[in-house]
């Protein structure tokens, strides 16, 4: 929120400069990242009065003006603005002046006539288009009030005022109003605010005789109140109000609309104004919209409403989206004479969803979303009616009509001095704590005992963020000063932090992958529509966001690879060809009948290019299927799983290469995949040759582990036997190894494939596989007879079970 320093000083005593105030408030928990001055860098801008105006003799659009700028003689200034005229009070930049963008104004001639300065539009002196009045969008700014020529224009326009940017956290919406800000600043320096309360004078006509109000469901509008002001004249707001709106980033429109915005800035209570004569039924009904109901809002956009929207109606048709924006059909215009002011609070969830649905998030909707001071609703409404009389000549009708109302009773909390000091590690006295509560504007009573003091604290409705004891302790810490809290450990039992087994396993897996040449990546958990079609290890339903920010981030991921493939595309597009990335994170699998997805720990990797770089003593080695399988096997071996892990060729995913894709199984359960992407998939996605793997870590976390037993190095030598098989080409290496291990006997230590051959010299449909079998007896030297008997059993099993021919 932009806070005017000058306005703030009218509400509370501020004993320091704006910069010192920003630093102090930031140390109480509300960050003030900047202090700005709109007039910074500008000079020699004064108020001028145009005494006469004639057309330039050599131009059809330039005007020669004689301007009184408070000097002994008039200055001749040439101006091209279409709205310039004699008798106007304007902003004049004198020769030597600096205006916006560091532009310097010089004395010169324009088409043969001397121009001794410049008449300025607001945009030319640093005002943005978003706050400059539409009325002067194509010309110079003209004051409605008489101002002495020569007066510093930057003072008149509030440009020398410091504007502090209060970065409000969601729980401190009370500071979204100047009164709340004054309480906060006052508490910081021990000064209480002083608000000027003016009395509203009502007319004799009763509001209830002019208008009816009702609320269908009080949950939608817990408090809804209306006032009527008759005989209003629509005109520009006075300069003092326009300055306050400008410095808060709000555009002045007319006196009635400006009053609603001013009240919102002052009280933090959004208001809305309706043209009474445009309410056909002279009734206000607050209800839910019906699906498909139409409303054109004040910005001129048409909206098709849904049943989640709360609407204000004239008893029949909608005239406003509650808490978000008014309807064009009840807009305040120059012809309005009777105004209906609305002050309410609405269901914050519905307001947030409606504002997002129609992209209408505004300062009003933000306040309704975060909460408002229930005790200020009716006072804000009364002040709006009073200002409408003061600034628009209107008369407020008698009474407020209410469709629903809520209690604004204070919250009463008991808290002990000992607990405050124990939590904060301080020795603050009871007097100091009581003073802090009083500075905050809280009612406080003390009850002393032998060893403690109990405070009964009454928290006003304007601080709806405080409801429990820890909230009060936080307030004490803020006002006492975080920088004054001692550096001590809390006097509570301490638990030494340790990693869980799963956390240790995850960290070790990352270290292993990085040791094998991979780099960690972190990608978005929200994916595009269609990214969950491939690489699925567990069946589930897609979980979509109700209101995604972009189309690229609308579904929770069910795999890790889609994000990593985006990283590959990015790197390739930026000239990086050799890629080895991994990511460990969570996928979101939602099963049928469940509203929320289950979260599962996954690990995935992508490879492209070469793992081994070309150098003087070795050639580059492109990544292939077996590179990826080797990395995955090494990772799985480190888990030391007691169960059976198998790799099997797969055609379960059309995104994987049909001849270079495999599924990974743990005791028959599919826990992963690896392989090269299908060439067609690579082409569609704009990827180079890319290899991938993905693992569901959770079955690995809970699987039984082998018992590790340390044994001495063998004292007796091992014996090896080689066997070459002519076998059908559809028989896998895993099938051969399974037969060898099942028949190798107790002395078989290992079996390793060392040669594969397939070619025209072999019968069609066959291949040659060669294995080395290693035998070892740790207690004695193996005899040739023992090894030969075991080896013969293996070859016989290969011949009978796999129809292999021993070469």
C-alpha positions in Angstrom: 0.0 0.0 0.0 1.2 3.5 -0.9 1.2 5.6 2.3 1.3 9.4 2.1 3.7 10.8 4.7 1.8 14.1 4.9 -1.6 12.5 5.3 -0.1 10.1 8.0 1.2 13.1 10.0 -2.3 14.5 10.1 -3.5 11.3 11.8 -0.7 10.6 14.2 2.5 12.3 15.5 5.5 11.1 13.5 8.7 12.3 15.1 11.1 11.2 12.4 11.8 11.6 8.7 10.1 9.4 6.1 13.3 7.4 5.6 13.7 6.8 9.3 10.1 5.8 9.6 10.5 3.3 6.8 13.5 1.7 8.6 11.7 1.6 11.9 8.5 0.1 10.6 10.5 -2.5 8.6 12.0 -3.7 11.9 8.6 -4.3 13.4 7.7 -6.8 10.7 6.1 -4.7 8.0 8.6 -4.2 5.2 8.8 -0.8 3.6 11.1 -1.3 0.6 11.0 2.2 -0.8 10.3 5.9 -0.1 9.5 7.9 -3.3 8.9 11.5 -4.1 7.0 12.2 -7.3 8.8 15.6 -7.7 12.3 14.2 -7.3 14.6 15.8 -9.9 12.1 18.4 -11.0 12.3 22.2 -10.3 11.0 25.6 -11.3 7.4 24.5 -11.6 5.0 27.2 -10.5 1.3 28.0 -10.6 0.3 30.3 -13.5 -2.8 32.2 -14.4 -3.6 32.7 -18.1 -4.5 36.3 -18.5 -5.1 36.2 -22.3 -5.0 33.7 -25.1 -4.8 34.2 -28.9 -4.2 31.9 -31.8 -0.6 31.8 -33.2 -0.5 33.7 -36.4 1.6 31.0 -38.1 -0.2 27.9 -36.8 -3.7 26.6 -36.7 -3.3 24.8 -33.4 -0.8 26.8 -31.3 -2.0 29.4 -28.8 -0.1 32.4 -27.6 -0.8 32.9 -23.9 0.1 35.7 -21.5 0.6 34.0 -18.2 0.9 35.5 -14.7 3.5 33.4 -12.8 3.8 35.8 -9.8 6.4 38.1 -11.3 6.3 41.8 -12.1 5.5 41.1 -15.8 3.5 38.5 -17.6 5.3 35.7 -19.5 4.5 34.8 -23.1 4.1 31.1 -23.4 3.1 29.2 -26.5 1.0 26.1 -25.9 -0.5 23.5 -28.3 -3.0 22.0 -25.9 -6.5 22.0 -27.3 -8.1 22.9 -24.0 -6.0 26.0 -23.2 -8.1 29.2 -22.6 -7.9 32.6 -20.8 -8.8 32.6 -17.2 -7.3 29.2 -16.4 -5.1 28.3 -13.5 -2.4 26.0 -14.7 1.1 24.5 -14.1 3.9 26.5 -15.7 7.4 25.4 -16.2 9.8 28.4 -16.3 13.0 28.6 -18.4 15.6 26.3 -16.7 12.9 24.0 -15.3 13.4 20.3 -15.1 10.3 18.2 -15.8 9.7 14.4 -16.2 12.5 12.3 -17.8 15.0 15.1 -16.9 13.7 17.3 -19.8 15.0 20.9 -19.5 12.8 23.8 -20.5 14.5 26.6 -22.4 13.4 30.1 -23.6 13.0 30.0 -27.4 11.0 30.8 -30.5 8.2 28.7 -31.9 7.3 29.6 -35.5 8.7 33.1 -35.1 7.1 33.9 -31.7 8.9 33.9 -28.3 7.9 31.2 -25.8 9.2 31.9 -22.3 8.3 28.6 -20.7 5.8 25.7 -21.0 2.3 25.0 -19.8 2.2 21.4 -18.5 0.0 18.3 -18.6 0.2 16.1 -15.5 2.0 13.3 -17.5 4.7 15.8 -18.5 5.5 16.3 -14.8 5.7 12.7 -13.8 2.1 11.6 -13.3 1.3 8.2 -14.8 -1.6 7.7 -17.2 -3.2 5.5 -14.6 -3.8 8.4 -12.1 -4.1 11.4 -14.4 -7.8 12.4 -14.8 -9.4 11.3 -18.1 -10.8 14.9 -18.4 -7.3 16.2 -19.1 -5.8 13.2 -21.0 -5.4 15.3 -24.2 -4.4 18.6 -22.8 -2.9 20.6 -19.9 -4.2 20.2 -16.3 -6.5 23.0 -15.2 -7.1 23.8 -11.5 -10.7 24.3 -10.4 -9.6 26.3 -7.4 -8.0 29.8 -7.3 -4.4 29.5 -6.4 -1.9 32.4 -6.1 0.3 32.7 -9.2 3.9 31.9 -8.5 3.1 29.3 -5.8 5.3 26.1 -6.0 3.2 23.8 -8.1 4.9 20.7 -6.7 3.6 21.6 -3.2 0.1 22.3 -4.6 0.0 18.9 -6.4 1.5 17.0 -3.5 4.6 16.1 -5.4 6.9 16.9 -2.5 5.1 14.5 -0.3 7.0 11.2 0.5 5.1 8.1 -0.4 6.1 5.0 1.6 5.5 1.6 0.0 4.1 -0.6 2.8 4.5 -4.2 1.7 1.6 -5.7 3.5 1.5 -9.4 4.5 -1.8 -11.2 4.0 -2.5 -11.3 7.8 -2.1 -7.5 8.3 -4.9 -6.3 6.0 -5.7 -3.8 8.8 -2.9 -1.6 7.4 -4.7 -1.4 4.0 -6.4 1.7 5.5 -4.8 4.9 6.7 -6.4 4.6 10.1 -4.9 1.2 10.6 -1.5 2.5 9.4 -1.8 5.3 11.9 -2.4 2.9 14.7 0.6 0.8 13.6 3.0 3.8 13.3 1.6 5.3 16.6 2.3 2.0 18.4 5.9 2.0 17.0 6.6 5.4 18.6 4.3 5.4 21.5 1.8 7.9 20.1 -1.9 7.3 19.7 -3.7 8.5 16.6 -6.1 11.4 16.6 -8.9 11.0 14.2 -11.2 13.9 13.5 -14.8 12.6 13.9 -17.4 14.8 12.1 -21.1 14.5 12.7 -23.5 13.6 9.9 -26.5 15.8 9.6 -29.5 13.8 8.2 -32.6 15.1 6.4 -36.1 14.3 7.3 -36.8 11.8 4.6 -36.3 8.2 5.8 -34.0 5.9 3.9 -36.4 3.0 4.4 -39.2 4.8 2.6 -37.0 5.1 -0.5 -35.3 1.7 -0.7 -35.7 -1.9 0.4 -32.7 -4.2 1.1 -32.5 -8.0 1.6 -29.7 -10.6 1.6 -30.6 -14.1 0.5 -27.8 -15.9 2.4 -26.0 -14.0 5.2 -23.0 -16.2 4.7 -22.5 -14.5 1.4 -22.8 -11.0 2.8 -22.5 -11.1 6.7 -22.9 -7.4 6.8 -24.8 -5.3 4.2 -25.7 -1.7 4.7 -27.0 1.2 2.6 -27.5 4.9 2.8 -29.1 7.3 0.3 -28.0 10.9 -0.4 -30.3 13.1 -2.5 -29.7 16.4 -4.3 -26.2 15.6 -5.3 -24.3 17.6 -7.9 -21.7 15.6 -9.8 -18.4 17.5 -10.2 -14.7 17.3 -9.7 -13.4 16.6 -6.3 -11.5 19.3 -4.4 -7.7 19.3 -4.9 -7.0 18.0 -1.3 -8.9 14.8 -2.1 -7.3 14.4 -5.6 -3.9 14.7 -4.1 -4.6 11.9 -1.6 -5.9 9.7 -4.4 -2.9 10.5 -6.7 -0.4 9.6 -4.0 -2.2 6.3 -3.3 -2.2 5.4 -7.0 -5.9 6.0 -7.6 -7.3 8.1 -10.5 -9.8 10.9 -9.6 -13.1 10.5 -11.5 -15.8 12.7 -9.9 -16.7 13.7 -6.4 -19.0 10.7 -5.6 -16.7 8.0 -7.0 -13.7 9.7 -5.4 -15.5 9.6 -2.0 -15.8 5.8 -2.2 -12.1 5.5 -3.1 -11.1 8.0 -0.4 -13.1 6.1 2.3 -11.5 2.8 1.1 -8.0 4.4 1.6 -8.9 6.0 4.9 -10.9 3.3 6.7 -9.8 0.3 4.6 -13.5 -0.3 3.9 -14.4 -0.6 0.2 -17.6 1.2 -0.8 -19.7 1.3 -3.9 -22.1 4.0 -5.2 -25.3 3.3 -7.3 -27.4 5.8 -9.2 -30.7 5.5 -7.4 -32.8 6.5 -10.4 -31.3 3.5 -12.3 -32.6 1.0 -9.8 -35.9 0.1 -11.5 -37.5 -1.6 -8.5 -36.1 0.7 -5.8 -34.8 -2.5 -4.1 -31.4 -4.0 -3.4 -31.3 -7.8 -3.3 -28.0 -9.6 -2.6 -28.0 -13.2 -4.0 -26.1 -15.7 -6.0 -26.0 -15.3 -9.7 -27.7 -17.9 -11.9 -25.6 -19.7 -14.4 -25.4 -17.8 -17.7 -26.7 -14.6 -16.2 -25.3 -11.5 -18.0 -23.6 -8.4 -16.5 -21.7 -5.5 -18.2 -19.2 -4.1 -15.6 -18.0 -0.5 -15.4 -14.9 -1.3 -17.5 -17.3 -2.0 -20.4 -16.7 -5.8 -20.5 -19.6 -8.3 -20.8 -19.5 -11.3 -18.4 -21.5 -14.5 -18.3 -21.9 -15.2 -14.6 -21.9 -18.5 -12.7 -23.6 -19.6 -9.5 -20.4 -19.0 -7.4 -20.7 -15.3 -8.0 -22.4 -13.0 -5.5 -24.3 -10.3 -7.2 -26.1 -7.1 -6.1 -29.4 -6.8 -8.0 -32.2 -4.2 -8.2 -34.5 -7.0 -7.1 -34.4 -8.5 -10.6 -31.3 -7.9 -12.7 -27.7 -7.7 -11.5 -26.3 -4.2 -11.1 -22.9 -5.1 -9.6 -20.5 -8.0 -8.9 -20.4 -7.9 -5.1 -17.0 -6.7 -3.8 -15.4 -6.7 -7.2 -16.9 -4.2 -9.7 -20.1 -2.3 -10.3 -22.3 -2.7 -13.3 -22.5 -0.2 -16.1 -26.3 -0.1 -15.8 -26.1 1.7 -12.3 -23.0 3.9 -13.0 -22.7 7.3 -11.5 -22.7 9.9 -14.3 -22.9 13.7 -14.6 -26.7 13.4 -14.6 -26.9 11.5 -11.3 -28.7 13.4 -8.5 -29.5 10.7 -6.0 -26.8 8.2 -4.8 -27.0 5.0 -2.9 -23.9 4.2 -0.9 -23.1 0.5 -0.1 -20.9 -0.6 2.8 -20.6 -4.4 3.4 -18.4 -7.4 3.9 -18.7 -10.4 1.7 -17.5 -14.0 1.7 -13.8 -13.7 1.0 -13.6 -17.0 -0.9 -16.3 -16.1 -3.4 -14.8 -12.6 -3.9 -11.3 -14.1 -4.6 -12.7 -16.6 -7.1 -14.9 -14.1 -8.9 -12.1 -11.6 -9.2 -9.8 -14.2 -10.6 -12.4 -15.7 -12.9 -13.1 -12.4 -14.7 -9.6 -10.9 -14.2 -11.0 -8.1 -12.2 -8.7 -8.1 -9.1 -8.8 -4.6 -7.7 -7.9 -2.7 -4.5 -11.5 -3.3 -3.3 -11.4 -7.1 -4.0 -8.0 -7.4 -2.3 -9.4 -5.9 0.9 -12.5 -8.1 0.9 -10.3 -11.2 0.3 -8.0 -10.4 3.2 -10.6 -9.1 5.6 -12.0 -5.7 6.8 -12.6 -4.0 10.2 -16.2 -5.0 11.0 -16.5 -2.1 13.5 -15.8 0.4 10.7 -18.4 -0.6 8.2 -21.2 1.7 9.4 -18.9 4.6 10.4 -17.3 4.5 6.9 -20.8 4.6 5.3 -21.8 7.6 7.5 -18.6 9.4 6.6 -19.2 8.8 2.9 -22.7 10.3 3.2 -21.3 13.3 5.1 -18.7 13.9 2.4 -21.3 13.7 -0.3 -23.1 16.5 1.4 -19.9 18.5 1.8 -18.5 18.0 -1.7 -21.7 17.5 -3.7 -24.3 19.5 -1.9 -26.4 16.5 -1.1 -28.6 15.6 1.8 -28.4 12.3 3.6 -31.7 10.6 4.3 -32.5 9.5 7.8 -31.1 6.1 8.9 -29.1 3.2 7.6 -31.0 0.3 6.1 -29.4 -3.1 6.8 -29.8 -6.4 5.0 -27.5 -8.3 7.4 -25.2 -7.5 10.3 -22.4 -9.0 12.3 -21.0 -8.4 15.8 -17.9 -6.4 16.1 -17.2 -7.3 19.7 -13.5 -7.3 20.8 -11.7 -10.6 21.3 -10.7 -11.1 25.0 -7.5 -13.1 25.6 -5.8 -13.9 29.0 -2.0 -14.1 28.9 0.7 -14.3 31.6 3.8 -12.2 32.0 5.9 -15.3 32.7 4.8 -17.0 29.4 5.7 -13.9 27.4 9.2 -13.8 28.9 9.7 -17.5 28.6 8.8 -17.6 24.9 10.8 -14.5 24.1 13.8 -15.2 26.4 13.3 -11.7 27.9 12.8 -10.0 31.3 10.2 -7.4 30.2 8.4 -5.9 33.1 4.6 -5.9 33.6 4.6 -2.1 33.2 6.3 -2.3 29.8 4.0 -5.1 28.5 0.9 -3.2 29.7 2.3 -0.1 27.9 2.8 -2.0 24.6 -0.8 -3.3 24.7 -2.0 0.3 25.4 0.1 1.7 22.5 -1.5 -0.8 20.2 -5.0 0.4 21.2 -5.9 -2.8 23.1 -7.8 -2.7 26.3 -5.7 -4.3 29.1 -6.3 -5.2 32.8 -3.8 -6.7 35.2 -4.2 -9.2 37.9 -1.0 -9.8 40.0 -0.2 -12.9 41.9 2.8 -13.9 44.1 5.0 -14.9 41.1 3.2 -13.8 38.0 1.0 -11.1 36.3 -2.1 -12.1 34.2 -3.1 -9.6 31.5 -6.7 -9.6 30.2 -6.4 -8.1 26.8 -9.3 -6.8 24.8 -8.4 -6.8 21.1 -10.6 -4.5 18.9 -12.2 -5.7 15.7 -9.8 -3.8 13.6 -7.1 -6.3 14.5 -8.9 -9.5 13.3 -5.5 -11.2 12.8 -5.2 -11.6 16.6 -7.2 -14.3 18.3 -4.9 -16.5 20.4 -2.0 -16.1 23.0 0.8 -16.6 20.5 -0.6 -13.6 18.4 -0.3 -11.4 21.5 3.3 -12.6 22.2 4.2 -11.7 18.6 2.8 -8.2 19.1 4.9 -7.7 22.2 8.0 -8.9 20.4 7.3 -6.5 17.4 6.8 -3.4 19.5 9.4 -4.2 22.0 11.8 -4.6 19.1 13.1 -7.8 17.4 16.5 -6.2 17.5 16.3 -6.0 21.3 15.5 -9.7 21.9 18.4 -11.5 23.6 20.3 -14.2 21.7 19.3 -17.1 23.9 17.9 -20.5 23.3 14.3 -21.1 24.3 14.0 -22.7 27.7 12.4 -25.9 26.3 13.5 -29.4 25.8 15.7 -29.7 22.7 15.6 -32.6 20.2 18.7 -33.3 18.2 17.8 -33.2 14.5 18.6 -36.3 12.5 17.8 -37.5 9.0 15.2 -40.2 8.5 16.2 -43.3 6.6 14.4 -42.1 3.6 16.1 -38.7 3.7 19.5 -40.4 4.0 18.7 -42.7 1.1 17.6 -39.7 -1.1 20.8 -37.8 -0.3 23.0 -40.9 -1.0 21.2 -41.4 -4.4 22.0 -37.8 -5.4 25.6 -38.2 -4.5 25.9 -41.4 -6.4 24.4 -39.9 -9.6 26.5 -36.8 -9.3 29.6 -39.1 -8.9 28.6 -40.8 -12.1 28.6 -37.5 -14.0 25.1 -36.3 -13.7 23.8 -32.8 -12.7 20.7 -32.1 -10.6 17.8 -30.2 -12.2 14.6 -28.9 -10.6 11.6 -28.5 -12.8 8.0 -27.4 -12.3 5.5 -29.8 -10.7 2.8 -28.2 -12.8 2.7 -29.4 -16.4 1.0 -28.8 -19.7 -2.1 -30.7 -20.8 -1.0 -33.9 -22.4 2.4 -34.1 -20.6 1.0 -37.0 -18.4 0.3 -39.3 -21.4 3.7 -40.9 -21.3 6.2 -42.4 -18.8 3.5 -43.5 -16.3 4.6 -46.1 -13.8 1.3 -46.0 -11.7 -2.2 -45.7 -13.2 -4.1 -42.7 -12.0 -6.4 -39.8 -13.0 -5.1 -36.3 -13.9 -5.4 -33.6 -11.3 -6.0 -30.2 -12.8 -5.9 -26.8 -11.2 -9.2 -25.0 -11.0 -7.6 -21.6 -11.9 -4.2 -22.2 -13.6 -2.0 -19.1 -14.1 -0.9 -20.3 -17.6 -1.7 -23.1 -19.9 1.8 -24.5 -19.4 1.2 -25.1 -15.7 -2.3 -26.5 -15.3 -1.9 -30.2 -14.3 0.0 -31.9 -11.5 2.7 -34.1 -12.9 2.4 -37.9 -12.9 6.0 -38.4 -14.2 9.3 -36.7 -13.7 10.5 -37.0 -17.3 8.4 -34.4 -19.0 10.0 -31.6 -17.0 13.5 -32.9 -17.7 12.8 -33.2 -21.4 12.0 -29.5 -21.4 15.4 -28.9 -19.8 17.0 -30.9 -22.6 15.2 -28.7 -25.2 16.4 -25.6 -23.5 20.0 -26.7 -23.3 20.1 -27.9 -26.9 18.6 -24.6 -28.0 21.4 -22.8 -26.2 24.1 -24.9 -27.8 24.7 -27.5 -25.2 24.8 -31.0 -26.8 26.2 -33.2 -23.9 23.5 -33.5 -21.3 23.2 -35.7 -18.2 20.5 -34.4 -15.8 18.6 -36.0 -13.0 15.8 -34.9 -10.8 14.4 -36.3 -7.5 10.9 -35.1 -6.6 7.3 -35.9 -6.2 4.6 -37.0 -8.6 0.9 -36.8 -7.9 -1.2 -39.9 -8.5 -4.9 -39.5 -8.0 -6.9 -42.7 -7.8 -10.5 -43.1 -8.8 -12.9 -41.9 -6.2 -10.4 -39.6 -4.5 -10.4 -35.8 -4.6 -6.7 -35.4 -3.5 -3.8 -37.1 -5.2 -1.2 -39.2 -3.4 2.4 -37.9 -3.5 5.1 -40.4 -4.4 8.9 -40.0 -4.4 10.4 -40.5 -7.9 13.8 -40.2 -9.5 14.4 -39.7 -13.2 17.3 -38.9 -15.5 17.9 -37.8 -19.1 21.0 -38.2 -21.3 22.0 -36.8 -24.7 25.2 -36.4 -26.6 28.3 -38.0 -25.0 29.2 -39.0 -21.5 32.9 -39.3 -22.4 34.5 -36.3 -24.1 36.8 -36.5 -27.1 40.5 -35.9 -26.1 44.0 -36.7 -27.2 44.0 -40.2 -25.6 40.4 -41.2 -26.1 37.5 -40.8 -28.5 34.1 -39.4 -27.6 31.7 -42.1 -26.5 28.0 -41.3 -27.2 25.4 -42.3 -24.7 23.6 -45.5 -25.5 21.1 -47.9 -23.8 23.8 -49.7 -21.9 25.3 -46.5 -20.5 21.9 -45.7 -18.9 21.3 -49.2 -17.8 24.7 -49.3 -16.1 24.0 -46.1 -14.2 20.6 -47.4 -13.1 22.0 -50.8 -12.2 24.8 -49.2 -10.1 22.2 -47.1 -8.3 19.9 -50.1 -7.6 22.9 -52.2 -6.4 23.6 -49.6 -3.8 20.1 -50.1 -2.3 21.3 -53.7 -1.6 17.8 -55.1 -2.1 17.1 -58.6 -1.0 14.4 -59.1 -3.6 14.8 -59.9 -7.2 15.3 -56.9 -9.6 14.8 -57.6 -13.3 15.0 -55.7 -16.5 12.6 -56.7 -19.2 12.0 -55.4 -22.8 8.8 -53.4 -22.9 6.3 -51.9 -25.4 4.2 -50.3 -22.7 5.0 -46.8 -23.7 4.8 -45.5 -27.2 7.3 -42.7 -26.4 10.1 -45.3 -25.9 12.1 -46.9 -28.7 10.5 -50.4 -29.5 13.9 -52.0 -29.5 15.7 -50.0 -26.8 13.1 -49.8 -24.0 12.9 -51.7 -20.8 10.8 -51.9 -17.7 12.3 -52.5 -14.3 10.6 -54.9 -11.9 11.1 -55.6 -8.2 9.7 -59.0 -7.3 7.3 -58.7 -10.2 6.1 -55.1 -9.4 7.0 -52.5 -12.1 9.0 -49.8 -10.5 10.8 -48.1 -13.4 11.6 -47.7 -17.0 14.6 -46.9 -19.1 15.6 -46.6 -22.7 15.9 -44.4 -25.7 12.9 -42.2 -26.8 11.1 -43.2 -29.9 12.5 -41.4 -33.0 9.1 -40.1 -33.9 8.6 -38.8 -30.4 12.0 -37.1 -30.6 11.1 -35.5 -33.9 7.7 -34.2 -32.6 9.3 -32.7 -29.5 12.4 -31.3 -31.3 14.8 -33.5 -29.3 18.1 -35.1 -30.3 18.7 -38.8 -29.6 17.7 -38.9 -25.9 17.9 -41.7 -23.3 15.9 -41.7 -20.2 15.2 -43.5 -16.9 12.5 -43.1 -14.2 12.2 -44.9 -10.9 9.5 -45.0 -8.3 11.6 -44.9 -5.1 9.0 -45.8 -2.6 9.0 -49.6 -3.2 12.8 -49.4 -2.9 12.5 -47.6 0.4 10.4 -50.3 2.0 12.1 -53.4 0.4 14.0 -55.8 2.5 17.8 -55.4 2.5 20.5 -58.0 2.3 22.4 -58.6 5.5 25.9 -57.5 4.9 28.6 -59.8 6.3 32.2 -59.0 6.1 34.3 -62.1 5.0 38.1 -62.4 4.5 39.6 -62.7 1.1 39.5 -66.3 -0.2 42.5 -68.5 0.6 41.9 -70.9 -2.2 41.9 -70.2 -5.9 38.8 -70.0 -8.1 38.2 -71.9 -11.3 36.6 -70.5 -14.5 34.8 -72.2 -17.3 33.7 -70.5 -20.6 30.7 -71.6 -22.5 29.5 -70.4 -26.0 25.9 -71.0 -26.9 24.1 -71.0 -30.2 20.6 -69.9 -29.2 17.4 -68.5 -30.6 17.6 -64.7 -31.0 14.5 -64.1 -29.0 16.1 -65.6 -25.8 17.3 -62.8 -23.5 20.5 -62.6 -21.5 18.4 -62.6 -18.3 16.8 -66.0 -19.2 20.3 -67.5 -19.8 21.6 -66.2 -16.5 18.5 -67.5 -14.6 19.2 -71.0 -15.9 22.9 -70.8 -15.1 22.3 -69.6 -11.5 19.6 -72.2 -10.9 21.8 -75.1 -12.0 25.3 -73.9 -11.1 25.5 -75.4 -7.6 26.8 -73.9 -4.4 30.3 -73.2 -5.7 29.2 -70.9 -8.6 30.2 -67.4 -7.7 29.2 -65.5 -10.9 28.3 -65.7 -14.5 29.3 -62.9 -16.9 28.4 -62.4 -20.6 31.6 -61.5 -22.5 30.7 -61.9 -26.2 27.6 -61.5 -28.4 27.7 -62.4 -32.1 24.9 -62.4 -34.8 25.6 -62.6 -38.4 25.3 -64.4 -41.8 27.7 -67.2 -40.6 25.0 -68.3 -38.1 21.7 -70.0 -38.9 18.8 -67.6 -39.4 17.0 -66.6 -36.2 20.0 -67.4 -34.0 22.8 -65.7 -32.1 25.9 -66.7 -30.2 26.3 -65.8 -26.6 29.5 -66.5 -24.6 29.7 -66.6 -20.8 32.4 -67.0 -18.2 31.4 -69.0 -15.1 33.5 -68.6 -11.9 33.6 -71.3 -9.2 35.1 -71.0 -5.7 35.1 -73.1 -2.5 36.2 -70.8 0.3 37.2 -73.8 2.5 39.2 -76.0 0.1 40.7 -76.2 -3.3 38.2 -77.2 -5.9 38.9 -80.3 -7.9 38.5 -80.5 -11.6 35.9 -83.3 -11.2 33.7 -81.1 -8.9 33.8 -78.2 -11.3 33.2 -80.3 -14.4 30.2 -82.0 -12.8 28.6 -78.7 -11.9 29.5 -77.2 -15.4 27.9 -80.3 -17.1 24.7 -79.7 -15.2 24.6 -76.1 -16.4 25.1 -77.0 -20.1 22.6 -79.8 -19.9 20.0 -77.4 -18.5 20.8 -74.8 -21.2 20.2 -77.4 -23.9 17.0 -78.8 -22.4 15.4 -75.6 -21.1 16.4 -73.1 -23.8 17.2 -75.4 -26.7 20.7 -74.0 -26.8 23.5 -75.7 -28.8 26.8 -75.7 -27.0 29.5 -74.6 -29.5 
